[in-house]
Amino acid sequence: MDDLNYKTKVVDGTEVFYATEWISELEKEIHFNWYYHQARIVYQNCTRNQRLLEIGLGTGLLSGLLKKRGWSIKTLDIDSGKDPDFAEDAMNFDYVKHQFGVVLAFEIFEHMPFSVFENVVKQFSSSGVRSVYFSIPWNERELINLHLKLPKTRVMKWRVAIPAGKITTHAHFWELATRKKRTGQKQLIPLPEVERVFELNGFRLRRLDKVGYIQFLAAERTD
């Protein structure tokens, strides 16, 4: 189990966990690589005249970068200590009132029970959200991660990981895996099941880059 000091809140009948103090620490290099991919997804798929909502403010690095570059973005976070624009949970937020067309949710959905995630996607569908760009961790244990750069060649990368078999992050309710498995409140969920949730609500799921153990995805309305 990680050593963060978690706060709790009951969302849709289930206690969820969140922490604040980590946002003041210097993150690892891989985290900044993830931030780059988050920003690149926005630049490649969105326009500055769209209203973006980022669920899960975190350090504020992504929203701050986009605001300074002319994007219309607001933030939603269950933790008021992170100073979001909307201090609410994703389940009970009024998406209809605020009319956001694009939702960003990087490493957020695994922090809610899968049943709550399903209900949040239903709300997106009924509230006029057209696109959801998000990421979910794979349940992996990394064995090898090598980068090699020789003169006049591109960077060559080797990464070897195996299924971890269980979720060790206290605040995660589910993670991606090739086979479905439940242990108490925690679940391993195959990617096709995530795809099914979005398809049932009028979205088409696209698999984007996988960076380390983080899988980036796009869900876009089909009508």
Z-matrix of the N, CA and C atoms (Angstrom, degrees):
N
C 1 1.460
C 2 1.524 1 109.90
N 3 1.330 2 118.70 1 142.20
C 4 1.450 3 121.75 2 177.55
C 5 1.526 4 109.84 3 -72.14
N 6 1.360 5 116.60 4 167.82
C 7 1.463 6 120.65 5 -171.51
C 8 1.524 7 113.39 6 -109.38
N 9 1.329 8 118.73 7 27.56
C 10 1.455 9 121.47 8 177.92
C 11 1.525 10 110.19 9 -76.31
N 12 1.327 11 114.70 10 155.11
C 13 1.462 12 120.73 11 175.62
C 14 1.521 13 108.60 12 -91.54
N 15 1.313 14 116.30 13 99.46
C 16 1.451 15 120.71 14 -172.07
C 17 1.528 16 112.37 15 -85.01
N 18 1.329 17 114.39 16 141.73
C 19 1.456 18 122.03 17 166.86
C 20 1.531 19 106.24 18 -99.13
N 21 1.325 20 116.38 19 162.70
C 22 1.457 21 119.28 20 -178.21
C 23 1.522 22 111.11 21 -131.18
N 24 1.328 23 115.00 22 154.99
C 25 1.458 24 122.22 23 174.31
C 26 1.519 25 107.64 24 -152.92
N 27 1.321 26 116.28 25 142.97
C 28 1.463 27 120.73 26 177.90
C 29 1.530 28 108.96 27 -88.35
N 30 1.330 29 115.87 28 121.36
C 31 1.466 30 122.71 29 179.20
C 32 1.522 31 107.95 30 -123.66
N 33 1.319 32 117.21 31 119.53
C 34 1.455 33 122.43 32 179.51
C 35 1.531 34 111.47 33 53.12
N 36 1.336 35 115.48 34 40.03
C 37 1.448 36 120.57 35 175.88
C 38 1.512 37 116.42 36 85.05
N 39 1.351 38 117.89 37 0.00
C 40 1.458 39 121.35 38 -178.88
C 41 1.520 40 110.05 39 -123.32
N 42 1.322 41 116.75 40 138.61
C 43 1.460 42 121.48 41 177.67
C 44 1.523 43 109.74 42 -78.17
N 45 1.335 44 115.40 43 123.22
C 46 1.463 45 120.53 44 176.89
C 47 1.524 46 108.80 45 -111.43
N 48 1.346 47 115.65 46 163.63
C 49 1.460 48 121.19 47 -171.14
C 50 1.523 49 110.06 48 -125.60
N 51 1.333 50 115.78 49 142.56
C 52 1.456 51 120.01 50 176.37
C 53 1.519 52 109.11 51 -151.85
N 54 1.340 53 116.40 52 157.26
C 55 1.464 54 121.73 53 -177.04
C 56 1.523 55 109.33 54 -136.99
N 57 1.324 56 115.85 55 153.61
C 58 1.459 57 121.34 56 -176.02
C 59 1.519 58 113.06 57 -112.54
N 60 1.335 59 118.08 58 -36.76
C 61 1.463 60 120.05 59 -166.32
C 62 1.525 61 113.65 60 -63.24
N 63 1.344 62 118.07 61 -23.40
C 64 1.458 63 120.44 62 -176.61
C 65 1.519 64 113.09 63 -65.21
N 66 1.339 65 118.36 64 -22.29
C 67 1.465 66 119.98 65 -175.82
C 68 1.525 67 112.39 66 -71.68
N 69 1.340 68 117.65 67 -13.39
C 70 1.467 69 120.42 68 179.14
C 71 1.523 70 112.24 69 -92.97
N 72 1.342 71 117.62 70 -3.86
C 73 1.458 72 121.85 71 -178.92
C 74 1.531 73 110.78 72 -94.35
N 75 1.333 74 115.75 73 154.66
C 76 1.460 75 120.62 74 174.70
C 77 1.521 76 108.40 75 -75.56
N 78 1.330 77 116.12 76 122.14
C 79 1.457 78 119.97 77 -178.18
C 80 1.527 79 111.04 78 -81.75
N 81 1.319 80 115.67 79 167.76
C 82 1.454 81 120.99 80 179.94
C 83 1.531 82 110.39 81 -72.74
N 84 1.310 83 115.65 82 161.58
C 85 1.466 84 121.25 83 -177.50
C 86 1.519 85 112.05 84 -56.72
N 87 1.338 86 117.68 85 -37.92
C 88 1.462 87 120.60 86 -178.00
C 89 1.523 88 111.35 87 -61.54
N 90 1.346 89 117.42 88 -31.91
C 91 1.461 90 120.23 89 178.96
C 92 1.529 91 111.13 90 -63.12
N 93 1.329 92 117.61 91 -38.18
C 94 1.458 93 120.47 92 179.06
C 95 1.530 94 110.67 93 -70.79
N 96 1.334 95 116.34 94 -29.03
C 97 1.459 96 120.17 95 172.76
C 98 1.525 97 109.94 96 -65.06
N 99 1.335 98 116.44 97 -40.69
C 100 1.470 99 120.14 98 176.82
C 101 1.525 100 110.71 99 -64.27
N 102 1.343 101 117.94 100 -41.55
C 103 1.470 102 120.70 101 177.60
C 104 1.534 103 110.39 102 -59.15
N 105 1.330 104 115.96 103 -41.76
C 106 1.465 105 119.67 104 178.56
C 107 1.523 106 110.71 105 -59.89
N 108 1.327 107 117.48 106 -44.62
C 109 1.456 108 120.58 107 -179.69
C 110 1.530 109 111.38 108 -66.73
N 111 1.324 110 117.37 109 -35.66
C 112 1.458 111 120.35 110 175.72
C 113 1.531 112 110.44 111 -60.82
N 114 1.325 113 116.36 112 -48.91
C 115 1.462 114 120.50 113 -179.48
C 116 1.522 115 111.02 114 -64.49
N 117 1.314 116 117.07 115 -39.32
C 118 1.470 117 120.43 116 -179.85
C 119 1.520 118 111.24 117 -63.74
N 120 1.338 119 116.76 118 -37.64
C 121 1.459 120 120.37 119 177.17
C 122 1.527 121 110.48 120 -60.32
N 123 1.329 122 116.44 121 -42.96
C 124 1.467 123 120.08 122 178.76
C 125 1.524 124 110.09 123 -63.36
N 126 1.318 125 117.15 124 -47.69
C 127 1.463 126 120.82 125 -178.52
C 128 1.529 127 111.90 126 -62.07
N 129 1.317 128 117.49 127 -35.06
C 130 1.460 129 120.93 128 -176.43
C 131 1.523 130 113.70 129 -82.58
N 132 1.334 131 117.07 130 -23.05
C 133 1.459 132 119.23 131 -170.68
C 134 1.521 133 115.49 132 -120.96
N 135 1.323 134 118.29 133 -12.42
C 136 1.464 135 121.49 134 -173.93
C 137 1.523 136 110.49 135 -121.67
N 138 1.334 137 115.80 136 167.45
C 139 1.462 138 121.88 137 175.43
C 140 1.522 139 108.80 138 -125.57
N 141 1.315 140 116.38 139 158.06
C 142 1.461 141 121.03 140 -174.94
C 143 1.530 142 113.65 141 -70.87
N 144 1.313 143 118.08 142 -12.30
C 145 1.470 144 118.88 143 177.13
C 146 1.529 145 112.24 144 -89.38
N 147 1.337 146 117.88 145 -0.68
C 148 1.460 147 121.41 146 175.93
C 149 1.535 148 109.84 147 -86.98
N 150 1.340 149 115.58 148 150.73
C 151 1.466 150 121.67 149 176.26
C 152 1.526 151 108.36 150 -93.61
N 153 1.332 152 116.08 151 116.56
C 154 1.455 153 122.15 152 -176.88
C 155 1.528 154 109.89 153 -104.17
N 156 1.329 155 115.36 154 140.46
C 157 1.458 156 122.00 155 172.93
C 158 1.523 157 107.68 156 -121.19
N 159 1.325 158 116.65 157 121.55
C 160 1.455 159 120.73 158 174.34
C 161 1.527 160 108.58 159 -96.96
N 162 1.321 161 116.99 160 117.93
C 163 1.456 162 122.04 161 175.48
C 164 1.524 163 107.72 162 -91.34
N 165 1.323 164 116.25 163 121.55
C 166 1.454 165 120.85 164 -176.73
C 167 1.511 166 110.28 165 92.13
N 168 1.334 167 116.27 166 87.31
C 169 1.465 168 121.54 167 -174.66
C 170 1.516 169 112.53 168 -67.46
N 171 1.342 170 116.90 169 -37.31
C 172 1.461 171 119.10 170 -177.14
C 173 1.515 172 112.01 171 58.59
N 174 1.313 173 116.64 172 -132.53
C 175 1.465 174 121.92 173 -179.91
C 176 1.530 175 112.64 174 -76.66
N 177 1.324 176 117.33 175 -12.75
C 178 1.457 177 120.83 176 -175.99
C 179 1.513 178 113.52 177 81.55
N 180 1.336 179 116.82 178 6.10
C 181 1.460 180 119.71 179 -176.30
C 182 1.522 181 111.31 180 -64.96
N 183 1.331 182 117.76 181 -46.01
C 184 1.462 183 120.15 182 -177.27
C 185 1.525 184 111.58 183 -66.59
N 186 1.325 185 117.63 184 -51.54
C 187 1.466 186 120.23 185 -177.96
C 188 1.527 187 110.93 186 -63.68
N 189 1.337 188 117.18 187 -37.55
C 190 1.460 189 120.28 188 178.50
C 191 1.518 190 111.63 189 -64.52
N 192 1.327 191 116.37 190 -42.70
C 193 1.467 192 120.49 191 178.22
C 194 1.530 193 111.04 192 -61.69
N 195 1.332 194 116.18 193 -45.83
C 196 1.463 195 119.99 194 -177.32
C 197 1.525 196 111.80 195 -67.88
N 198 1.336 197 117.56 196 -39.90
C 199 1.466 198 120.13 197 178.90
C 200 1.526 199 110.77 198 -61.08
N 201 1.327 200 116.74 199 -42.36
C 202 1.465 201 120.40 200 -178.70
C 203 1.525 202 112.29 201 -67.50
N 204 1.328 203 115.92 202 -17.83
C 205 1.463 204 120.02 203 -179.45
C 206 1.532 205 112.20 204 -106.54
N 207 1.322 206 116.09 205 16.69
C 208 1.454 207 120.40 206 169.08
C 209 1.509 208 116.75 207 91.66
N 210 1.341 209 118.35 208 12.10
C 211 1.457 210 120.40 209 178.21
C 212 1.525 211 110.12 210 -85.62
N 213 1.326 212 116.18 211 147.12
C 214 1.462 213 122.06 212 176.93
C 215 1.525 214 108.09 213 -91.92
N 216 1.341 215 116.91 214 101.04
C 217 1.459 216 120.57 215 -174.14
C 218 1.524 217 110.60 216 -139.10
N 219 1.323 218 115.25 217 137.99
C 220 1.452 219 123.23 218 173.65
C 221 1.523 220 108.26 219 -122.05
N 222 1.333 221 116.14 220 161.55
C 223 1.459 222 120.02 221 -176.39
C 224 1.524 223 111.08 222 -122.00
N 225 1.331 224 114.79 223 145.57
C 226 1.456 225 123.76 224 178.36
C 227 1.521 226 108.33 225 -127.67
N 228 1.336 227 116.96 226 128.30
C 229 1.458 228 119.48 227 179.52
C 230 1.517 229 109.48 228 -149.97
N 231 1.322 230 115.93 229 141.65
C 232 1.457 231 121.37 230 178.09
C 233 1.530 232 111.62 231 -67.29
N 234 1.336 233 115.85 232 -21.33
C 235 1.463 234 122.98 233 -174.45
C 236 1.531 235 110.13 234 -99.59
N 237 1.330 236 117.86 235 106.39
C 238 1.461 237 121.47 236 179.30
C 239 1.523 238 112.06 237 -65.44
N 240 1.348 239 117.05 238 -21.27
C 241 1.457 240 121.01 239 179.12
C 242 1.512 241 113.84 240 -65.45
N 243 1.322 242 117.53 241 -17.07
C 244 1.466 243 121.27 242 177.13
C 245 1.535 244 111.96 243 -89.21
N 246 1.323 245 117.10 244 -1.33
C 247 1.465 246 124.19 245 176.67
C 248 1.536 247 112.92 246 58.87
N 249 1.332 248 117.30 247 54.08
C 250 1.474 249 119.20 248 177.03
C 251 1.519 250 110.94 249 -78.00
N 252 1.324 251 116.81 250 167.90
C 253 1.469 252 120.60 251 174.06
C 254 1.520 253 110.73 252 -66.25
N 255 1.340 254 116.32 253 -36.45
C 256 1.462 255 121.98 254 178.33
C 257 1.535 256 108.33 255 -127.17
N 258 1.333 257 117.13 256 113.44
C 259 1.463 258 121.60 257 179.35
C 260 1.527 259 108.75 258 -92.58
N 261 1.337 260 115.05 259 77.60
C 262 1.460 261 121.91 260 -178.59
C 263 1.519 262 108.74 261 -143.73
N 264 1.334 263 116.17 262 169.14
C 265 1.455 264 118.93 263 175.45
C 266 1.525 265 109.65 264 -91.82
N 267 1.313 266 115.62 265 156.39
C 268 1.466 267 121.22 266 -174.22
C 269 1.517 268 112.72 267 -67.09
N 270 1.334 269 117.20 268 -23.08
C 271 1.451 270 121.22 269 -178.45
C 272 1.523 271 111.62 270 -71.95
N 273 1.333 272 117.56 271 -40.63
C 274 1.463 273 121.57 272 -171.95
C 275 1.527 274 114.22 273 -104.13
N 276 1.312 275 117.82 274 3.75
C 277 1.461 276 121.08 275 179.75
C 278 1.528 277 110.55 276 -68.47
N 279 1.347 278 116.62 277 143.26
C 280 1.464 279 121.96 278 -179.22
C 281 1.533 280 109.24 279 -89.14
N 282 1.342 281 115.78 280 87.99
C 283 1.463 282 120.90 281 -179.35
C 284 1.524 283 111.65 282 -68.39
N 285 1.320 284 117.39 283 -32.23
C 286 1.466 285 121.40 284 -179.27
C 287 1.525 286 110.53 285 -63.58
N 288 1.321 287 116.72 286 -46.13
C 289 1.463 288 121.78 287 -177.43
C 290 1.521 289 111.71 288 -59.08
N 291 1.329 290 117.38 289 -40.57
C 292 1.464 291 120.52 290 -171.76
C 293 1.535 292 113.34 291 -94.71
N 294 1.324 293 118.21 292 -12.71
C 295 1.465 294 123.25 293 169.99
C 296 1.535 295 113.63 294 54.80
N 297 1.323 296 115.71 295 53.81
C 298 1.460 297 119.64 296 174.38
C 299 1.523 298 109.34 297 -86.86
N 300 1.326 299 116.48 298 130.75
C 301 1.453 300 120.60 299 179.86
C 302 1.511 301 113.86 300 -88.56
N 303 1.344 302 116.48 301 -23.68
C 304 1.463 303 121.67 302 -176.49
C 305 1.525 304 108.77 303 -129.54
N 306 1.321 305 115.99 304 133.28
C 307 1.465 306 121.98 305 175.88
C 308 1.522 307 109.08 306 -115.68
N 309 1.331 308 115.96 307 133.59
C 310 1.463 309 122.95 308 172.41
C 311 1.522 310 107.19 309 -110.11
N 312 1.315 311 117.51 310 129.78
C 313 1.471 312 120.70 311 -177.85
C 314 1.521 313 108.71 312 -145.96
N 315 1.320 314 116.30 313 76.75
C 316 1.459 315 120.96 314 -176.24
C 317 1.522 316 110.48 315 -90.09
N 318 1.345 317 115.24 316 119.81
C 319 1.467 318 123.27 317 -177.66
C 320 1.533 319 111.34 318 54.79
N 321 1.311 320 115.72 319 50.64
C 322 1.461 321 122.10 320 -177.82
C 323 1.529 322 111.93 321 -121.77
N 324 1.322 323 117.62 322 -46.41
C 325 1.457 324 120.36 323 -171.20
C 326 1.524 325 113.15 324 -61.57
N 327 1.335 326 117.83 325 -29.14
C 328 1.462 327 119.59 326 179.55
C 329 1.528 328 112.51 327 -69.68
N 330 1.340 329 116.74 328 -11.80
C 331 1.460 330 120.93 329 179.15
C 332 1.529 331 112.29 330 -85.51
N 333 1.325 332 117.27 331 1.03
C 334 1.463 333 121.27 332 176.25
C 335 1.524 334 108.80 333 -124.14
N 336 1.329 335 118.85 334 147.90
C 337 1.466 336 119.96 335 176.27
C 338 1.530 337 110.55 336 -53.02
N 339 1.323 338 116.65 337 149.18
C 340 1.464 339 119.98 338 -176.04
C 341 1.524 340 111.01 339 -59.35
N 342 1.329 341 118.13 340 -34.48
C 343 1.467 342 120.97 341 178.80
C 344 1.530 343 110.90 342 -65.58
N 345 1.332 344 117.52 343 -35.69
C 346 1.469 345 121.23 344 176.91
C 347 1.527 346 109.37 345 -69.59
N 348 1.327 347 116.47 346 -42.43
C 349 1.470 348 120.61 347 175.23
C 350 1.524 349 110.98 348 -54.77
N 351 1.323 350 117.58 349 -43.44
C 352 1.461 351 120.94 350 178.15
C 353 1.525 352 111.34 351 -60.17
N 354 1.329 353 116.97 352 -41.84
C 355 1.465 354 120.45 353 179.42
C 356 1.527 355 112.04 354 -69.21
N 357 1.328 356 117.37 355 -34.39
C 358 1.463 357 120.58 356 176.99
C 359 1.529 358 110.31 357 -64.71
N 360 1.335 359 116.98 358 -41.64
C 361 1.470 360 120.04 359 177.77
C 362 1.532 361 110.23 360 -63.10
N 363 1.322 362 117.37 361 -38.03
C 364 1.468 363 120.57 362 175.73
C 365 1.523 364 110.61 363 -59.98
N 366 1.323 365 116.52 364 -40.64
C 367 1.464 366 120.28 365 178.28
C 368 1.520 367 111.07 366 -65.00
N 369 1.326 368 116.83 367 -41.31
C 370 1.469 369 119.13 368 175.70
C 371 1.530 370 110.04 369 -54.99
N 372 1.331 371 115.57 370 -46.88
C 373 1.458 372 121.40 371 -175.28
C 374 1.522 373 112.18 372 -63.33
N 375 1.322 374 116.44 373 -40.30
C 376 1.469 375 120.63 374 -176.36
C 377 1.526 376 112.86 375 -86.40
N 378 1.339 377 117.27 376 -3.83
C 379 1.470 378 120.57 377 -174.02
C 380 1.522 379 113.45 378 -112.11
N 381 1.332 380 117.43 379 9.19
C 382 1.453 381 120.13 380 175.83
C 383 1.510 382 115.32 381 87.37
N 384 1.344 383 118.87 382 8.19
C 385 1.465 384 121.03 383 176.02
C 386 1.529 385 108.57 384 -69.76
N 387 1.320 386 115.83 385 128.06
C 388 1.464 387 120.27 386 -176.84
C 389 1.528 388 113.54 387 -97.17
N 390 1.323 389 116.16 388 -29.46
C 391 1.464 390 119.61 389 -176.50
C 392 1.519 391 110.05 390 -143.13
N 393 1.325 392 115.84 391 142.87
C 394 1.458 393 122.40 392 175.43
C 395 1.528 394 107.53 393 -129.76
N 396 1.322 395 117.04 394 119.21
C 397 1.456 396 122.07 395 176.98
C 398 1.524 397 107.13 396 -110.89
N 399 1.330 398 116.25 397 124.55
C 400 1.451 399 118.68 398 -170.37
C 401 1.521 400 111.42 399 -151.80
N 402 1.320 401 115.96 400 174.54
C 403 1.461 402 120.88 401 176.06
C 404 1.521 403 109.23 402 -143.34
N 405 1.331 404 114.33 403 151.80
C 406 1.457 405 122.96 404 -179.68
C 407 1.527 406 107.66 405 -137.60
N 408 1.329 407 119.11 406 139.85
C 409 1.464 408 119.33 407 177.19
C 410 1.521 409 112.38 408 -78.47
N 411 1.326 410 115.29 409 142.30
C 412 1.456 411 120.81 410 167.81
C 413 1.524 412 108.68 411 -80.63
N 414 1.304 413 116.12 412 144.64
C 415 1.452 414 121.58 413 178.98
C 416 1.529 415 108.28 414 -82.89
N 417 1.327 416 115.91 415 86.34
C 418 1.451 417 121.90 416 -173.02
C 419 1.526 418 111.39 417 -130.57
N 420 1.318 419 114.00 418 156.80
C 421 1.466 420 121.69 419 169.26
C 422 1.520 421 107.41 420 -120.48
N 423 1.319 422 115.92 421 116.91
C 424 1.459 423 121.25 422 -174.58
C 425 1.522 424 110.79 423 -78.61
N 426 1.346 425 115.53 424 131.94
C 427 1.454 426 121.49 425 178.32
C 428 1.516 427 111.99 426 -103.58
N 429 1.334 428 116.57 427 -41.89
C 430 1.470 429 121.57 428 -177.27
C 431 1.520 430 108.75 429 -139.07
N 432 1.333 431 116.59 430 136.61
C 433 1.462 432 121.77 431 174.02
C 434 1.524 433 108.05 432 -146.15
N 435 1.332 434 116.46 433 99.67
C 436 1.458 435 122.02 434 -174.94
C 437 1.513 436 111.15 435 -121.12
N 438 1.335 437 117.05 436 139.03
C 439 1.452 438 123.66 437 172.49
C 440 1.529 439 107.73 438 -122.82
N 441 1.318 440 116.88 439 131.54
C 442 1.463 441 120.98 440 -179.52
C 443 1.515 442 109.16 441 -131.48
N 444 1.343 443 116.10 442 127.24
C 445 1.470 444 121.56 443 178.15
C 446 1.511 445 108.52 444 -124.41
N 447 1.330 446 116.24 445 114.18
C 448 1.451 447 122.60 446 176.20
C 449 1.517 448 109.65 447 -102.36
N 450 1.327 449 118.73 448 157.86
C 451 1.470 450 120.19 449 179.03
C 452 1.529 451 111.89 450 -54.89
N 453 1.332 452 115.62 451 133.15
C 454 1.471 453 123.65 452 175.45
C 455 1.536 454 112.58 453 64.45
N 456 1.308 455 117.15 454 24.73
C 457 1.466 456 120.18 455 176.09
C 458 1.514 457 108.88 456 -131.13
N 459 1.315 458 115.16 457 159.30
C 460 1.460 459 119.45 458 174.89
C 461 1.529 460 109.40 459 -75.25
N 462 1.329 461 115.68 460 165.48
C 463 1.456 462 119.87 461 177.31
C 464 1.530 463 109.39 462 -69.65
N 465 1.303 464 116.03 463 129.31
C 466 1.461 465 121.39 464 176.66
C 467 1.527 466 108.77 465 -102.58
N 468 1.326 467 115.39 466 134.00
C 469 1.451 468 120.56 467 -174.48
C 470 1.517 469 110.32 468 -123.94
N 471 1.321 470 115.60 469 140.10
C 472 1.454 471 122.19 470 174.01
C 473 1.527 472 108.04 471 -131.55
N 474 1.308 473 115.31 472 124.50
C 475 1.466 474 119.59 473 177.00
C 476 1.525 475 108.45 474 -134.43
N 477 1.308 476 116.16 475 129.54
C 478 1.458 477 121.92 476 178.09
C 479 1.519 478 107.57 477 -124.42
N 480 1.318 479 116.29 478 126.15
C 481 1.465 480 121.12 479 178.38
C 482 1.515 481 109.00 480 -138.86
N 483 1.311 482 115.79 481 154.86
C 484 1.455 483 121.87 482 177.68
C 485 1.526 484 108.71 483 -125.55
N 486 1.335 485 118.00 484 157.27
C 487 1.464 486 119.48 485 176.83
C 488 1.520 487 111.44 486 -58.02
N 489 1.326 488 115.99 487 134.53
C 490 1.462 489 120.05 488 179.91
C 491 1.529 490 110.94 489 -77.54
N 492 1.337 491 116.22 490 -34.25
C 493 1.455 492 119.94 491 176.65
C 494 1.509 493 115.34 492 88.21
N 495 1.338 494 117.21 493 -17.57
C 496 1.462 495 120.00 494 176.99
C 497 1.522 496 109.41 495 -153.73
N 498 1.323 497 116.10 496 157.08
C 499 1.459 498 122.32 497 -179.18
C 500 1.527 499 108.77 498 -93.50
N 501 1.328 500 115.75 499 123.90
C 502 1.461 501 120.29 500 -176.88
C 503 1.528 502 112.88 501 -106.08
N 504 1.334 503 118.51 502 -11.79
C 505 1.458 504 120.74 503 177.64
C 506 1.521 505 109.25 504 -81.67
N 507 1.317 506 116.54 505 121.01
C 508 1.463 507 121.83 506 -172.06
C 509 1.522 508 112.23 507 -56.85
N 510 1.333 509 117.67 508 -39.42
C 511 1.466 510 121.65 509 -173.15
C 512 1.521 511 113.31 510 -85.63
N 513 1.324 512 119.20 511 -1.48
C 514 1.461 513 122.01 512 179.89
C 515 1.529 514 110.11 513 -91.59
N 516 1.322 515 115.99 514 129.58
C 517 1.461 516 121.33 515 174.56
C 518 1.526 517 111.17 516 -92.98
N 519 1.342 518 117.51 517 -27.68
C 520 1.456 519 119.86 518 -179.66
C 521 1.518 520 109.59 519 -154.65
N 522 1.318 521 115.15 520 157.46
C 523 1.459 522 123.19 521 175.38
C 524 1.523 523 107.74 522 -144.44
N 525 1.328 524 116.06 523 165.62
C 526 1.459 525 120.55 524 -179.59
C 527 1.525 526 111.41 525 -78.02
N 528 1.319 527 115.25 526 144.33
C 529 1.463 528 121.53 527 177.04
C 530 1.526 529 107.88 528 -157.01
N 531 1.310 530 116.87 529 164.41
C 532 1.475 531 120.32 530 179.35
C 533 1.518 532 111.37 531 -76.63
N 534 1.346 533 117.51 532 -25.76
C 535 1.451 534 121.56 533 179.79
C 536 1.524 535 110.55 534 -125.43
N 537 1.325 536 115.48 535 142.51
C 538 1.458 537 120.83 536 -179.49
C 539 1.523 538 110.05 537 -76.46
N 540 1.343 539 115.03 538 138.92
C 541 1.458 540 120.45 539 179.96
C 542 1.522 541 108.89 540 -155.61
N 543 1.304 542 117.27 541 141.18
C 544 1.462 543 121.52 542 176.86
C 545 1.530 544 109.67 543 -123.53
N 546 1.347 545 114.52 544 134.27
C 547 1.461 546 121.44 545 172.90
C 548 1.521 547 107.42 546 -132.76
N 549 1.320 548 117.08 547 101.62
C 550 1.461 549 120.19 548 -174.89
C 551 1.517 550 110.39 549 64.24
N 552 1.330 551 116.75 550 -127.18
C 553 1.465 552 121.39 551 178.94
C 554 1.520 553 112.44 552 -84.64
N 555 1.316 554 118.17 553 -8.83
C 556 1.464 555 121.73 554 -175.83
C 557 1.521 556 110.49 555 -94.96
N 558 1.360 557 114.74 556 144.27
C 559 1.465 558 120.09 557 -177.14
C 560 1.519 559 111.03 558 -136.58
N 561 1.309 560 115.65 559 144.96
C 562 1.461 561 122.73 560 166.15
C 563 1.524 562 106.42 561 -99.03
N 564 1.337 563 116.21 562 127.42
C 565 1.464 564 121.75 563 -171.62
C 566 1.526 565 110.46 564 -122.47
N 567 1.329 566 118.79 565 124.64
C 568 1.468 567 120.77 566 174.46
C 569 1.530 568 111.10 567 -67.20
N 570 1.325 569 116.20 568 147.92
C 571 1.457 570 120.80 569 -178.65
C 572 1.530 571 112.91 570 -59.00
N 573 1.349 572 120.43 571 -37.43
C 574 1.469 573 119.23 572 177.44
C 575 1.528 574 113.72 573 -57.81
N 576 1.330 575 117.63 574 -28.28
C 577 1.460 576 119.86 575 178.33
C 578 1.529 577 110.82 576 -71.72
N 579 1.328 578 116.93 577 -35.99
C 580 1.473 579 120.87 578 174.13
C 581 1.526 580 109.34 579 -64.66
N 582 1.332 581 115.73 580 -42.66
C 583 1.460 582 120.85 581 177.58
C 584 1.525 583 110.79 582 -59.15
N 585 1.333 584 116.57 583 -40.85
C 586 1.463 585 120.75 584 -179.90
C 587 1.527 586 111.57 585 -61.72
N 588 1.317 587 117.09 586 -41.04
C 589 1.466 588 120.84 587 179.56
C 590 1.517 589 110.58 588 -58.16
N 591 1.307 590 116.97 589 -44.60
C 592 1.465 591 120.14 590 -179.04
C 593 1.525 592 111.23 591 -72.06
N 594 1.326 593 117.60 592 -40.77
C 595 1.463 594 119.97 593 -179.69
C 596 1.520 595 111.94 594 -62.15
N 597 1.332 596 117.28 595 -38.37
C 598 1.464 597 120.97 596 178.27
C 599 1.532 598 112.08 597 -63.61
N 600 1.320 599 116.55 598 -18.32
C 601 1.456 600 121.27 599 -178.57
C 602 1.523 601 113.24 600 -112.88
N 603 1.348 602 115.95 601 20.29
C 604 1.458 603 120.31 602 171.94
C 605 1.508 604 116.13 603 85.84
N 606 1.328 605 118.24 604 16.15
C 607 1.458 606 122.17 605 179.41
C 608 1.532 607 110.37 606 -111.48
N 609 1.319 608 115.14 607 150.02
C 610 1.468 609 121.06 608 171.40
C 611 1.524 610 107.73 609 -107.17
N 612 1.328 611 116.66 610 130.92
C 613 1.461 612 121.44 611 -177.08
C 614 1.523 613 110.67 612 -94.99
N 615 1.319 614 115.68 613 132.97
C 616 1.461 615 121.97 614 174.77
C 617 1.521 616 109.05 615 -118.34
N 618 1.320 617 115.46 616 134.27
C 619 1.459 618 119.58 617 175.07
C 620 1.527 619 108.82 618 -85.48
N 621 1.310 620 117.11 619 125.92
C 622 1.455 621 123.14 620 177.82
C 623 1.530 622 109.05 621 -102.54
N 624 1.318 623 118.16 622 -151.78
C 625 1.464 624 120.96 623 -176.94
C 626 1.522 625 112.16 624 -68.19
N 627 1.317 626 115.22 625 152.39
C 628 1.459 627 122.20 626 167.36
C 629 1.526 628 106.41 627 -112.09
N 630 1.317 629 116.23 628 120.67
C 631 1.462 630 121.88 629 -177.02
C 632 1.523 631 107.86 630 -118.90
N 633 1.332 632 116.24 631 110.53
C 634 1.453 633 118.88 632 -170.62
C 635 1.515 634 108.48 633 63.13
N 636 1.326 635 116.77 634 -126.98
C 637 1.465 636 120.09 635 179.05
C 638 1.519 637 112.85 636 -99.65
N 639 1.339 638 117.42 637 8.48
C 640 1.456 639 121.90 638 -178.94
C 641 1.530 640 110.47 639 -97.28
N 642 1.327 641 116.09 640 123.66
C 643 1.465 642 122.72 641 178.17
C 644 1.523 643 109.81 642 -98.84
N 645 1.341 644 116.81 643 119.83
C 646 1.464 645 121.64 644 176.40
C 647 1.525 646 108.90 645 -92.02
N 648 1.341 647 115.73 646 141.50
C 649 1.465 648 122.45 647 -174.13
C 650 1.515 649 110.25 648 -142.46
N 651 1.333 650 115.48 649 156.75
C 652 1.463 651 122.40 650 175.40
C 653 1.512 652 108.64 651 -131.11
N 654 1.333 653 116.20 652 133.03
C 655 1.459 654 122.56 653 174.85
C 656 1.528 655 108.04 654 -120.16
N 657 1.329 656 116.78 655 121.25
C 658 1.463 657 121.09 656 -173.99
C 659 1.519 658 109.93 657 -129.31
N 660 1.328 659 115.84 658 141.36
C 661 1.455 660 121.58 659 -178.63
C 662 1.527 661 110.30 660 -60.38
N 663 1.321 662 115.19 661 142.26
C 664 1.464 663 119.81 662 -179.53
C 665 1.516 664 113.06 663 -97.28
N 666 1.354 665 118.81 664 -7.97
C 667 1.456 666 119.96 665 -179.15
C 668 1.534 667 111.05 666 -99.24
